[in-house]
Amino acid sequence: MVKRNTATRDMHRARIARDKPACHICGRPIDYALPHLDPMSFVVDHVVPLAKGGLDVMENKKAAHRGCNSTKRARLVAPIVRRSGTLS
């Protein structure tokens, strides 16, 4: 396993959070002020999981709720994907 660069991770996280996008998994708004352990708080999701060969690059990262990301786990498609087909 390759160790990820925390400075790059933090930079990507800040860049994604800057525009306050909705969750790319369920499509609902994210409350960016919630404590980090709240299931509706902001986390960065690797669209193609690292475990499935996804890269740790900005183009593979999107905003998600902690709970949605947890449900998705290392799958390419979450069982809660919004109907727009974002992850299909």
C-alpha positions as CSV (number, residue, x, y, z in Angstrom):
1,M,0.0,0.0,0.0
2,V,1.3,3.4,-0.9
3,K,1.3,6.0,1.9
4,R,-0.8,9.0,1.0
5,N,0.5,12.5,1.3
6,T,-1.5,14.3,4.0
7,A,-0.6,17.8,2.7
8,T,-2.1,16.9,-0.7
9,R,-5.1,15.3,1.0
10,D,-5.8,18.5,3.0
11,M,-5.4,20.7,-0.1
12,H,-7.8,18.5,-2.1
13,R,-10.3,18.5,0.8
14,A,-10.2,22.3,1.1
15,R,-10.5,22.7,-2.6
16,I,-13.6,20.5,-2.8
17,A,-15.2,22.1,0.3
18,R,-14.7,25.6,-1.0
19,D,-17.7,25.4,-3.3
20,K,-19.8,23.5,-0.8
21,P,-21.2,21.0,-3.3
22,A,-24.0,18.5,-2.5
23,C,-23.2,14.9,-1.8
24,H,-22.3,13.2,-5.1
25,I,-23.7,9.9,-3.9
26,C,-27.2,10.9,-2.7
27,G,-27.5,14.4,-4.2
28,R,-28.6,16.0,-0.9
29,P,-26.9,19.1,0.5
30,I,-24.1,18.7,3.0
31,D,-23.9,20.8,6.2
32,Y,-20.2,21.7,6.2
33,A,-20.5,23.0,9.8
34,L,-21.4,19.6,11.4
35,P,-18.8,17.8,13.6
36,H,-16.7,15.4,11.6
37,L,-18.3,12.2,13.1
38,D,-21.9,13.2,12.3
39,P,-23.3,11.0,9.5
40,M,-24.3,14.1,7.5
41,S,-20.9,15.8,7.7
42,F,-18.5,16.4,4.8
43,V,-16.0,13.8,3.7
44,V,-14.1,13.3,0.5
45,D,-15.0,10.1,-1.4
46,H,-12.8,8.4,-4.0
47,V,-15.3,7.9,-6.8
48,V,-13.3,4.8,-8.0
49,P,-12.1,3.4,-4.6
50,L,-8.4,3.0,-4.1
51,A,-9.1,-0.6,-3.3
52,K,-10.5,-1.0,-6.9
53,G,-7.6,0.7,-8.6
54,G,-8.7,4.3,-8.3
55,L,-6.1,7.0,-8.0
56,D,-5.6,9.4,-5.1
57,V,-5.9,12.4,-7.4
58,M,-8.3,15.4,-7.4
59,E,-10.2,14.1,-10.5
60,N,-11.2,11.0,-8.5
61,K,-12.5,12.8,-5.4
62,K,-15.9,14.3,-4.7
63,A,-17.8,15.6,-1.7
64,A,-20.0,13.1,0.2
65,H,-21.8,12.7,3.5
66,R,-19.9,10.5,6.0
67,G,-22.9,8.2,6.1
68,C,-23.3,7.9,2.3
69,N,-19.6,7.3,1.9
70,S,-19.7,4.7,4.7
71,T,-22.5,2.9,2.9
72,K,-20.7,2.9,-0.4
73,R,-17.5,1.6,1.1
74,A,-15.1,0.2,-1.5
75,R,-17.8,-0.3,-4.1
76,L,-18.0,1.5,-7.5
77,V,-21.7,2.0,-7.0
78,A,-23.5,2.7,-3.7
79,P,-26.9,1.2,-3.1
80,I,-28.1,4.7,-2.4
81,V,-27.0,6.4,-5.6
82,R,-29.3,9.2,-6.6
83,R,-31.4,8.6,-9.6
84,S,-29.4,10.9,-11.9
85,G,-26.9,8.1,-12.3
86,T,-23.9,9.9,-10.9
87,L,-22.1,6.7,-10.1
88,S,-23.6,4.4,-12.8
